[in-house]
Amino acid sequence: MEKTYLPPQDSIERNWYVVDAAEMRLGRLASEIAMVLRGKNKPTYTPHMDTGDFVVVVNAEKVVVTGKKRTQKLYRRHSGRPGGMKTETFAKLQDRLPERIIEQAVKGMLPKNSLGRQLFTKLKVYAGDSHPHEAQKPEALKIKTIPGENN
């Protein structure tokens, strides 16, 4: 019987990728980013280990959603106190904190455990088109699009 290959922790190579979120669909973008953070695009993928790469997202304020989600999609947060629920639409949150939209979408696609929290720290989101990670020499990550879509 063959044993499952486990990559040694020190041999895992972590690359840096940069993604331009301008005019990209939120869900499609988030699922591709989550896959790279998890390491599912590599042959060394192991479900219980962090084998993924770092992802830098720029132009977070230019991400788009389809249909009426811009005015109807709600983001909720709670202070922990009675009556502390705060609700905000996609459009208002995009004006106020555009990074949080992509962060929440990707976080929801990662495992809900200590591994997921560790993977989430490798996501860096910026509203504008500049980022402070030039020293890591990030490569551009090509996000697959569906033919017929206008992005």
Buried (B, 14 or more C-beta within 10 A) or exposed (E): EEEEEEBEEEEBEEBBBBBBBBEBBBEBBBBBBBBBBBBEBBEEBBEEBBBBBBBBBBBBBBBBBEEEBEEEBEBEEEEEEEEEEEEBBBBEBBEEBBBBBBBBBBBEBBBEEEBBEBBBEBBBBBBEEEBEBEEBEBEEBEBEEEEEEEE
